[in-house]
Amino acid sequence: MDDMIWTSARDARAWLDAANGTGDTELTCRILKLGEETGEVAAAWIGTLGQNPRKGVTHTRAEVAAELADVAFTALVAIESLGLDAHATLSACGAKVQARLSGGGMNRDGDPPV
């Protein structure tokens, strides 16, 4: 990912800090925002499949991808709001998954990597 993403996540965190403060309630709301964004992904996917007969097909795969990107970005802001570096945290996660994949595709419990 390019530097703009990491800068934007830090800037969004700073903007939210200035507007809403930094207490535990605000942090909780930022973490819970992930659930809201995930719900938007689900609604878009349902709309892509046309699962609601009253509405029919209402979304495209590109719109689902945009909603998934919102989830990812919201997670980065939440990580920054925890006082951690989102870039370092995501890189460590990628390294963990890569190590699992390099070790035969299973983690130490014998489960597929997540």
C-alpha positions in Angstrom: 0.0 0.0 0.0 1.2 3.4 -0.7 2.1 6.0 1.9 -1.2 8.0 1.3 -3.2 5.2 2.9 -1.2 5.3 6.2 -1.1 9.1 6.2 -4.9 9.2 5.6 -5.5 6.7 8.5 -3.4 8.8 10.9 -5.1 12.0 9.7 -8.6 10.5 10.1 -7.7 9.4 13.6 -6.4 12.9 14.4 -9.6 14.5 12.9 -11.8 12.1 15.0 -9.7 12.8 18.1 -10.2 16.6 17.6 -13.9 16.2 17.0 -14.9 13.5 19.4 -12.1 13.2 22.0 -10.0 10.1 22.8 -11.7 8.4 25.7 -12.7 4.8 26.0 -16.3 5.5 24.8 -14.9 7.1 21.6 -12.5 4.2 21.1 -15.4 1.8 21.5 -17.4 3.6 18.9 -14.5 3.5 16.4 -14.1 -0.3 17.0 -17.9 -0.8 16.7 -17.9 1.2 13.4 -16.3 -1.9 11.9 -19.5 -3.8 12.5 -21.5 -1.1 10.8 -19.2 -1.1 7.8 -19.3 -4.9 7.6 -23.1 -4.7 7.6 -22.8 -2.4 4.5 -20.7 -5.0 2.8 -23.3 -7.7 3.6 -26.1 -5.4 2.2 -24.1 -4.7 -1.0 -23.4 -8.4 -1.5 -27.1 -9.3 -1.0 -27.8 -6.6 -3.5 -25.3 -8.0 -6.0 -27.0 -11.4 -5.7 -30.5 -9.9 -6.0 -31.6 -11.8 -2.9 -34.3 -9.3 -2.0 -37.1 -10.0 -4.6 -38.6 -6.6 -3.9 -35.4 -4.8 -4.8 -33.7 -7.1 -7.3 -30.1 -6.5 -8.2 -29.0 -3.2 -6.6 -25.2 -3.4 -6.4 -22.2 -4.4 -8.4 -19.0 -6.3 -7.4 -17.2 -3.0 -7.6 -19.5 -1.5 -5.0 -19.0 -4.5 -2.8 -15.2 -4.0 -3.2 -15.6 -0.3 -2.2 -17.5 -1.3 0.9 -14.8 -3.9 1.7 -12.2 -1.1 1.4 -14.3 1.0 3.8 -14.0 -1.9 6.3 -10.2 -2.1 5.8 -9.7 1.6 6.2 -12.0 1.8 9.3 -9.9 -1.0 10.8 -6.7 1.0 10.1 -8.2 4.1 11.8 -9.2 1.9 14.8 -5.7 0.5 15.1 -4.2 4.0 15.0 -6.8 5.0 17.7 -5.5 2.3 19.9 -2.2 4.2 19.8 -0.5 1.7 17.5 1.0 2.0 14.1 -1.5 0.6 11.5 1.3 0.0 9.0 3.4 -2.0 11.4 0.4 -3.9 12.7 -0.9 -4.9 9.2 2.6 -5.8 8.1 3.0 -8.1 11.1 -0.4 -9.7 10.3 0.8 -10.3 6.7 4.0 -11.8 7.9 2.1 -14.1 10.2 -0.2 -15.3 7.4 2.8 -15.7 5.0 4.6 -17.8 7.6 1.5 -20.1 7.9 1.3 -20.4 4.2 5.1 -21.2 3.9 4.7 -23.9 6.6 2.4 -26.1 4.5 -0.7 -24.0 4.5 -1.8 -24.8 8.0 -1.2 -23.1 11.3 0.2 -24.9 14.4 -3.3 -26.1 15.4 -3.7 -27.8 12.0 -6.3 -25.3 10.9 -6.1 -23.4 7.6 -4.6 -19.9 7.9 -6.9 -16.9 8.5 
